[in-house]
Amino acid sequence: MPLLFSYGTLQQEDVQRSTFGRRLQGQTDELIGFERSFVRIEDPEVLASTGKTHHANVTFNGRQDTRVRGTVFEVTEAELAAADEYEGRDAYKRIAVILASGNQAWVYVASSPEPEAP
């Protein structure tokens, strides 16, 4: 089964239940060579529903001394497709990464090349 790394809302129980229909069990892990950043929310509906102007994001910097802490989950292919739907509406793309644990996992990063700071 695929592994999915989350540093943001997919770690929240309410988001998991609405996206996957269940609460996921995961392990703490780290994304090496990335740093936290933000991406501007352009969708007026998302702006209104969240009250936020930016989403959390990660940006690759290639430095081995930078890490983003999060949770890695084992998901089914159907759940991965549901995560694609959830993240896709906010202009994210899914990429394969190697985590600090050595596990290969999927993670979502902003599709735009240069996220903006809030």
C-alpha positions in Angstrom: 0.0 0.0 0.0 1.2 3.5 -0.7 2.6 5.8 1.9 1.4 9.4 2.2 3.3 12.1 4.1 1.4 15.0 5.5 2.7 18.2 7.1 -0.6 20.0 7.1 -4.4 19.5 7.2 -4.4 15.8 6.2 -3.1 15.2 9.8 -6.4 16.5 11.2 -9.0 13.9 12.2 -11.9 15.9 10.7 -10.2 16.2 7.4 -9.3 12.5 7.4 -12.9 11.5 8.1 -14.3 13.7 5.4 -11.7 12.8 2.8 -11.2 9.1 3.6 -14.2 8.1 5.7 -12.0 7.0 8.6 -9.3 8.2 10.9 -5.8 7.3 9.7 -3.1 5.8 11.9 0.3 7.2 11.2 3.9 7.5 12.3 5.9 10.7 12.9 8.5 11.2 10.1 10.5 14.0 8.5 10.9 15.4 5.0 14.6 16.1 4.3 15.7 18.9 2.1 12.5 20.9 2.3 11.4 23.9 4.3 8.0 25.3 5.2 6.5 27.9 3.0 3.1 29.2 2.1 0.9 29.4 -1.0 -1.8 32.1 -1.6 -5.4 30.9 -1.6 -7.0 32.1 -4.8 -10.4 30.3 -4.6 -13.0 32.7 -3.0 -14.9 29.8 -1.6 -11.9 28.4 0.2 -11.0 31.9 1.4 -14.5 32.3 2.8 -14.7 28.8 4.4 -11.3 28.8 6.0 -10.8 32.5 6.8 -7.2 32.1 5.8 -5.3 33.8 3.0 -2.5 31.1 2.6 -2.1 27.4 2.8 0.9 25.6 4.3 3.3 24.3 1.8 6.9 23.0 1.6 9.6 24.1 -0.8 12.5 22.0 -1.9 15.9 23.6 -1.0 18.1 20.5 -1.2 19.8 21.1 2.1 20.3 18.0 4.2 20.1 20.0 7.4 16.5 21.2 6.8 13.5 19.1 7.7 9.8 19.4 7.8 8.1 17.3 10.5 4.9 15.5 9.8 3.1 12.2 9.7 3.3 9.3 7.3 0.2 7.3 6.7 -0.4 4.0 4.9 -3.3 4.5 2.6 -5.1 2.5 -0.1 -5.0 3.4 -3.8 -8.6 4.7 -3.5 -7.6 6.8 -0.5 -4.7 8.2 -2.5 -7.1 9.2 -5.2 -9.3 10.9 -2.6 -6.3 12.8 -1.3 -5.5 13.9 -4.9 -9.1 15.2 -5.2 -8.8 17.0 -1.8 -5.4 18.6 -2.5 -5.9 19.1 -6.3 -8.6 21.8 -5.8 -6.0 23.9 -4.0 -3.4 23.8 -6.8 -1.1 21.1 -5.2 0.7 18.3 -7.0 1.8 15.0 -5.6 5.5 14.0 -5.8 7.5 11.0 -4.6 10.1 11.6 -1.8 12.3 9.7 0.5 11.7 10.4 4.2 14.1 10.5 7.1 13.0 7.0 7.9 14.1 5.8 4.5 10.6 5.1 3.4 9.4 6.4 0.0 6.2 8.3 0.3 4.0 10.7 -1.6 3.7 14.3 -0.5 1.8 17.3 -1.9 3.6 20.5 -2.8 2.2 23.7 -4.5 2.0 23.5 -8.3 3.1 27.1 -8.6 6.9 27.5 -8.7 7.2 30.3 -6.2 4.9 30.3 -3.2 4.2 33.6 -1.5 4.7 34.4 2.2 1.7 35.6 4.2 
